[in-house]
């Protein structure tokens, strides 16, 4: 009985830790996304370029991001797995059941989130 209780306690601790880590990752993605929105609104291409992952800076497409990086709100979603993230500024539902919406891709490099410049238009 004691072994079962210890295993349940360990499982609960791991779930709490996983949840806290996920919340922290989402917070970092939201902050970086907001930094990009501020840079784009100010027309500051130097700051915007620095928010792109090093491998993507040469082909940075500010126009696409400026057009589709809308403010995050209640209908926004952020999905991430490992070092990949997808931000959907405004989730839509086609025919009221099929999820959709434009998405913006991000990648984690050396512990920080950066934009790839990939915008998927839906």
Rosetta blueprint (number, residue, H / E / L):
1 X L
2 X H
3 X H
4 X H
5 X H
6 X H
7 X H
8 X H
9 X H
10 X H
11 X H
12 X H
13 X H
14 X H
15 X H
16 X H
17 X H
18 X H
19 X H
20 X H
21 X H
22 X H
23 X H
24 X H
25 X H
26 X H
27 X H
28 X H
29 X H
30 X H
31 X H
32 X H
33 X H
34 X H
35 X H
36 X H
37 X H
38 X H
39 X H
40 X H
41 X H
42 X H
43 X L
44 X L
45 X H
46 X H
47 X H
48 X H
49 X H
50 X H
51 X L
52 X E
53 X L
54 X H
55 X H
56 X H
57 X H
58 X H
59 X H
60 X L
61 X L
62 X H
63 X H
64 X H
65 X H
66 X H
67 X H
68 X H
69 X L
70 X L
71 X L
72 X L
73 X L
74 X L
75 X L
76 X L
77 X E
78 X E
79 X E
80 X E
81 X E
82 X L
83 X L
84 X E
85 X E
86 X E
87 X E
88 X E
89 X L
90 X L
91 X L
92 X E
93 X E
94 X E
95 X L
96 X L
97 X L
98 X E
99 X E
100 X E
101 X L
102 X L
103 X E
104 X E
105 X E
106 X E
107 X E
108 X E
109 X E
110 X L
111 X L
112 X E
113 X E
114 X E
115 X E
116 X E
117 X E
118 X E
119 X E
120 X E
121 X L
122 X L
